[in-house]
Amino acid sequence: MSSKSSNSHSRRLMKTTVLNRRGIAIGGTVALAAALFAACKSSEVLNVSTPDFLSVDAYSTPAGVDPLRFGVLSDFAYAYDGNTDGFTVVSGDLADEITTTDTFDGRLTVNARRTAEINNEMESEYRKMQQAHLGAVTAAQTIAAVAPNLKWQRGEMYVVKGFTEIFFAEGWCSGTAFSTSAAYGKPNSTQELFQMAVASFDTAITLADTSKRVLYGAQLGRARALLALGKYADAGTTVASVPRTFQFLVTHSTASSRENNGMWTGAANGASRYSVITNEGGNGLNYLQTPADPRMPWTASTRIGFDGRSTNLPVETKFGQTTSGVVADGTEAQLDILEARLQGGTQADRDAVFAGLNQLRATNTPGGRRALRSSARR
């Protein structure tokens, strides 16, 4: 056979083989599909397996501890500063750190300090904080039952529980209750909420184990609640070992709008519902001074607010879309210690406090929003 004939014969064999294989493959696919449908009931055709989602029972196992924790931390971040009306945003609106450029009365009344019995925007934030609190309580109980040796993981849930109790005491009127699906909770006074928070942080400290994050976070939260109860010396002692560089953070990402930093969403992104304000009320702080205060960096822009009338809104550059939120930090610890010293009442105590404040300013370590507001509040 010539070379030309041989090549032609080879091509025909190859073509035949490919066609046969395709026929087998197609026939096999049809047969397999027919077998699958024959084996299924009509009621099961639309049932889809979702391996990325765990059943409720799956969380009640040692392997489910981390997914359970992560869910609680996500809810806490969302309530604290992970949405347009997170706690940092709405409290900033109330405290004249920011102003509203919105048309919704729920945000306008908070800015104007007018109480409204029905406030959908603030009710939404209240529900998110309640969800984080209940999730922390449930997770702590579950971890204790299925993995009692995972101490700091359980302690972390008590840290979340304690901070949400502080936020309810600071942000809402007396009477907050914590209910479950089984029973209504009793209304708690503001003092009771702070006492509850101290107890939560005490538990977290005993469970901190090797986790400095849990230990220092619990100490900072405990001191904050103690200050609100007027127990200054105890508060200062509680945070004596917290390093200046420590930060208890919640984290953010671009994975979904829920996971964005709420201050960025509320006051910097597009036609936002809030904006940085300056000299509010005649005695407010000059946030938009030039050169910019290092605690509140900003740039000019031509942005228009949600209401369509607020123009040339400044863009705060302290908080980006994925900037972590500072719940508490070592700067706040130093302020707590100075607050305790101030209670001594002597000139030496006052001199020491002024020297301490000047030292904090000179070292210029950025603190959390809560630390700055805490010092202004006292």
GUPA-671319 format. One line per 8 residues: number of its first residue (from 1); for each residue x, y, z of C-alpha. Coordinates in Angstrom, 3 decimals, padded with zeros to 6 digits. Layout:
N
NUM = X:Y:Z | ...
This chain:
378
1 = 000.000:000.000:000.000 | 001.291:003.447:-000.936 | 001.980:006.081:001.702 | -000.923:008.132:000.368 | -003.368:005.226:000.590 | -002.114:004.345:004.035 | -002.727:007.863:005.358 | -006.227:007.914:003.843
9 = -007.040:004.573:005.446 | -005.777:005.797:008.825 | -007.941:008.904:008.655 | -011.031:006.793:007.880 | -010.311:004.512:010.849 | -009.807:007.506:013.135 | -013.035:009.118:011.954 | -014.970:005.884:012.451
17 = -013.511:005.437:015.904 | -014.422:008.989:016.952 | -017.959:008.608:015.648 | -018.341:005.304:017.476 | -017.066:006.822:020.686 | -019.431:009.776:020.350 | -022.278:007.393:019.733 | -021.392:005.388:022.821
25 = -021.027:008.562:024.872 | -024.309:010.024:023.689 | -026.129:006.768:024.069 | -024.642:006.296:027.511 | -025.715:009.781:028.567 | -029.267:009.246:027.374 | -029.444:005.881:029.079 | -028.049:007.329:032.312
33 = -030.496:010.240:032.271 | -033.392:007.862:031.641 | -032.269:005.653:034.511 | -031.987:008.627:036.860 | -035.447:009.959:036.059 | -036.895:006.485:036.346 | -035.395:006.142:039.814 | -036.700:009.552:041.045
41 = -040.122:010.335:042.388 | -041.857:013.330:040.872 | -041.857:014.998:044.301 | -038.047:014.756:044.501 | -037.079:016.114:041.068 | -036.671:019.682:042.372 | -034.833:018.767:045.590 | -031.337:020.236:045.394
49 = -028.409:019.357:047.610 | -026.876:022.445:049.287 | -023.534:021.330:050.713 | -022.566:024.933:051.525 | -025.327:025.164:054.141 | -025.339:023.320:057.441 | -028.451:021.955:059.063 | -029.348:023.148:062.556
57 = -028.187:019.839:064.028 | -024.775:020.167:062.381 | -023.947:023.160:064.569 | -024.474:021.105:067.720 | -021.265:019.164:067.196 | -017.579:019.929:067.859 | -017.081:020.384:064.100 | -019.861:022.975:064.038
65 = -018.326:025.259:066.673 | -016.350:027.453:064.285 | -019.171:027.951:061.750 | -021.436:028.809:064.682 | -018.959:031.353:066.034 | -018.388:032.897:062.631 | -022.117:033.412:062.179 | -022.376:035.243:065.507
73 = -019.351:037.413:064.719 | -020.886:038.266:061.343 | -024.177:039.298:062.974 | -022.292:041.367:065.546 | -020.247:043.174:062.881 | -023.421:043.812:060.886 | -025.171:045.344:063.894 | -022.154:047.312:065.120
81 = -020.939:048.994:061.931 | -021.761:046.808:058.960 | -024.745:048.552:057.397 | -026.085:052.007:056.596 | -027.731:052.253:060.015 | -025.237:050.349:062.150 | -024.748:051.349:065.773 | -021.704:053.523:065.065
89 = -023.596:055.357:062.331 | -026.867:056.053:064.156 | -025.070:057.045:067.363 | -022.829:059.326:065.289 | -025.954:060.889:063.792 | -027.303:061.515:067.292 | -023.979:062.863:068.606 | -023.425:065.282:065.685
97 = -020.358:063.463:064.415 | -022.269:063.106:061.162 | -025.521:064.530:059.818 | -028.252:063.002:057.702 | -028.731:063.798:054.011 | -031.798:061.583:053.821 | -035.536:061.965:053.289 | -036.617:059.267:055.749
105 = -038.061:060.641:058.981 | -036.476:057.841:061.032 | -033.002:059.248:060.428 | -034.073:062.908:060.508 | -035.702:062.638:063.929 | -032.576:061.051:065.440 | -030.438:063.885:064.099 | -032.908:066.423:065.499
113 = -033.220:064.515:068.807 | -036.965:064.136:068.445 | -038.346:060.911:069.871 | -040.621:058.974:067.543 | -042.593:056.027:068.901 | -042.450:054.321:065.515 | -039.060:054.523:063.832 | -038.508:051.847:061.206
121 = -034.832:052.625:060.612 | -033.918:052.437:064.289 | -036.140:049.403:064.851 | -034.163:047.607:062.159 | -030.893:048.327:064.001 | -032.457:047.259:067.318 | -033.457:043.924:065.798 | -029.958:043.357:064.387
129 = -028.402:043.972:067.792 | -030.933:041.642:069.424 | -030.076:038.955:066.865 | -026.374:039.276:067.687 | -027.108:039.034:071.422 | -029.331:035.983:071.136 | -026.851:034.324:068.778 | -024.021:034.839:071.267
137 = -026.078:033.411:074.136 | -027.129:030.376:072.106 | -023.630:029.748:070.780 | -022.084:029.938:074.258 | -024.574:027.368:075.538 | -024.027:025.089:072.537 | -020.225:025.200:072.809 | -020.415:024.426:076.517
145 = -022.508:021.351:075.753 | -020.671:019.886:072.744 | -017.075:021.101:073.176 | -016.488:022.229:076.787 | -012.708:022.214:076.298 | -012.944:025.035:073.720 | -012.837:027.718:076.380 | -011.754:030.871:074.584
153 = -014.209:030.185:071.766 | -016.993:030.216:074.343 | -015.436:033.248:076.037 | -015.518:035.106:072.735 | -019.283:034.681:072.640 | -019.543:036.226:076.112 | -017.490:039.197:074.888 | -020.030:039.720:072.086
161 = -022.880:039.293:074.581 | -021.368:041.873:076.923 | -020.787:044.507:074.259 | -024.323:044.197:072.893 | -025.633:044.696:076.444 | -023.536:047.862:076.731 | -024.849:049.149:073.402 | -028.449:048.582:074.476
169 = -027.764:050.453:077.719 | -026.076:053.371:075.930 | -028.238:053.608:072.832 | -031.806:052.879:073.875 | -034.147:053.805:076.678 | -034.369:051.811:079.871 | -036.545:048.713:079.556 | -034.727:046.533:077.012
177 = -035.719:042.890:077.326 | -033.993:039.780:075.994 | -036.531:037.205:074.852 | -036.249:033.756:073.318 | -038.561:031.653:071.211 | -039.744:030.028:074.437 | -040.346:033.017:076.699 | -040.550:036.792:076.881
185 = -037.733:038.416:078.808 | -038.265:040.946:081.568 | -037.540:044.627:080.884 | -034.105:045.631:082.179 | -033.218:049.060:083.506 | -030.132:050.799:082.171 | -028.254:049.973:085.368 | -029.270:046.332:085.114
193 = -027.981:046.184:081.547 | -024.571:047.486:082.625 | -024.509:045.007:085.513 | -025.418:042.229:083.102 | -022.559:043.306:080.842 | -020.072:043.189:083.742 | -021.186:039.624:084.490 | -020.797:038.651:080.814
201 = -017.256:040.035:080.684 | -016.377:038.360:083.992 | -017.336:035.032:082.449 | -015.346:035.812:079.308 | -012.244:036.584:081.385 | -012.466:033.226:083.179 | -012.738:031.464:079.799 | -010.101:033.478:077.925
209 = -007.505:030.700:078.291 | -004.621:031.562:075.919 | -006.542:034.136:073.852 | -005.311:037.676:074.517 | -007.977:038.959:072.146 | -010.722:037.555:074.357 | -008.988:038.594:077.588 | -008.210:042.189:076.609
217 = -011.540:042.631:074.821 | -013.396:041.455:077.936 | -011.318:043.704:080.203 | -012.056:046.747:078.042 | -015.766:045.974:077.950 | -015.873:045.376:081.698 | -014.167:048.699:082.402 | -016.584:050.549:080.143
225 = -019.593:049.092:081.955 | -018.011:049.804:085.354 | -017.444:053.456:084.440 | -021.130:053.754:083.579 | -021.903:052.337:087.038 | -019.610:054.887:088.695 | -016.998:052.302:089.741 | -013.982:054.232:088.509
233 = -011.210:052.624:090.532 | -012.362:049.125:089.593 | -012.507:050.152:085.937 | -008.960:051.495:085.974 | -007.630:048.369:087.647 | -009.439:046.122:085.158 | -007.598:047.525:082.122 | -004.198:048.108:083.733
241 = -002.583:045.316:081.692 | -004.198:046.081:078.310 | -001.472:047.150:075.830 | -001.848:050.518:074.134 | -001.563:048.816:070.730 | -004.421:046.345:071.294 | -007.596:046.603:069.220 | -010.759:044.519:069.443
249 = -011.974:044.568:065.857 | -014.851:043.546:063.671 | -013.855:042.945:060.050 | -015.452:043.816:056.709 | -015.152:042.732:053.075 | -016.548:043.319:049.590 | -018.213:039.897:049.438 | -021.654:041.496:049.897
257 = -023.106:044.878:050.834 | -023.899:043.432:054.264 | -020.160:042.976:054.817 | -019.124:046.516:053.844 | -018.027:048.991:056.493 | -021.185:050.852:057.489 | -019.595:054.263:057.951 | -018.242:054.051:054.406
265 = -021.662:052.989:053.118 | -023.483:055.662:055.095 | -021.209:058.663:054.654 | -018.876:058.147:051.702 | -020.430:055.893:049.068 | -022.321:057.604:046.241 | -025.507:059.461:047.127 | -025.177:058.575:050.795
273 = -027.797:059.028:053.485 | -025.308:060.653:055.883 | -022.391:063.043:055.661 | -019.608:064.454:057.801 | -020.733:067.608:059.595 | -018.761:070.395:061.213 | -019.500:072.831:064.069 | -022.956:071.313:064.448
281 = -025.251:073.132:066.852 | -022.851:075.991:067.387 | -020.583:074.112:069.770 | -019.870:070.984:067.759 | -016.342:069.962:066.835 | -014.724:071.354:063.699 | -014.356:068.032:061.860 | -013.821:069.698:058.482
289 = -011.007:072.007:059.483 | -008.082:072.636:057.133 | -005.557:071.140:057.442 | -007.603:068.079:058.324 | -007.709:066.768:061.882 | -005.744:063.463:061.773 | -008.626:061.812:063.620 | -011.032:062.716:060.796
297 = -009.325:062.804:057.381 | -011.521:063.912:054.485 | -011.468:065.226:050.943 | -013.737:067.601:049.035 | -016.094:066.228:046.389 | -019.126:067.053:044.281 | -021.233:064.236:045.703 | -024.956:064.801:046.157
305 = -026.838:063.327:049.099 | -029.791:060.948:048.951 | -032.187:063.877:049.385 | -030.936:065.455:046.120 | -030.458:068.818:047.836 | -027.311:068.236:049.877 | -024.454:069.046:047.508 | -020.658:068.983:047.496
313 = -020.588:066.454:050.298 | -017.144:065.844:051.795 | -015.820:062.289:051.622 | -014.469:060.941:054.886 | -011.388:058.841:054.156 | -010.916:057.265:057.584 | -013.299:054.420:056.785 | -013.027:052.541:053.501
321 = -015.280:049.808:052.188 | -013.318:047.081:054.000 | -011.877:049.033:056.956 | -012.133:047.062:060.192 | -014.309:048.538:062.919 | -012.700:049.248:066.291 | -015.023:048.174:069.110 | -012.487:048.926:071.849
329 = -008.743:049.525:072.050 | -005.745:050.252:074.226 | -006.214:054.020:073.936 | -009.576:053.611:075.619 | -007.843:051.623:078.373 | -005.512:054.570:079.029 | -008.479:056.937:079.184 | -010.159:054.625:081.702
337 = -007.054:054.700:083.883 | -006.907:058.507:083.711 | -010.602:058.716:084.572 | -009.974:056.664:087.698 | -007.049:058.902:088.646 | -009.181:062.019:088.215 | -011.514:060.824:090.960 | -008.764:061.419:093.516
345 = -009.697:065.091:093.441 | -006.316:066.514:094.339 | -004.267:068.927:092.265 | -001.668:066.211:091.816 | -004.377:063.941:090.378 | -005.541:066.647:087.981 | -001.979:067.391:086.891 | -001.401:063.685:086.243
353 = -004.559:063.471:084.125 | -003.597:066.466:081.977 | -000.109:065.064:081.522 | -001.571:061.702:080.531 | -003.934:063.258:077.985 | -001.122:065.306:076.471 | 001.018:062.180:076.240 | -001.756:060.372:074.371
361 = -002.084:063.296:071.956 | 001.657:063.494:071.415 | 002.045:059.820:070.546 | -000.939:060.182:068.208 | -001.849:056.491:068.104 | -005.217:056.392:066.308 | -007.935:055.225:068.659 | -011.340:053.767:067.930
369 = -014.416:055.903:067.462 | -015.769:054.513:070.677 | -012.672:055.535:072.613 | -012.894:059.113:071.359 | -016.590:059.341:072.066 | -016.086:057.741:075.472 | -013.608:060.440:076.482 | -015.923:063.177:075.224
377 = -018.893:061.691:077.063 | -017.279:061.625:080.485
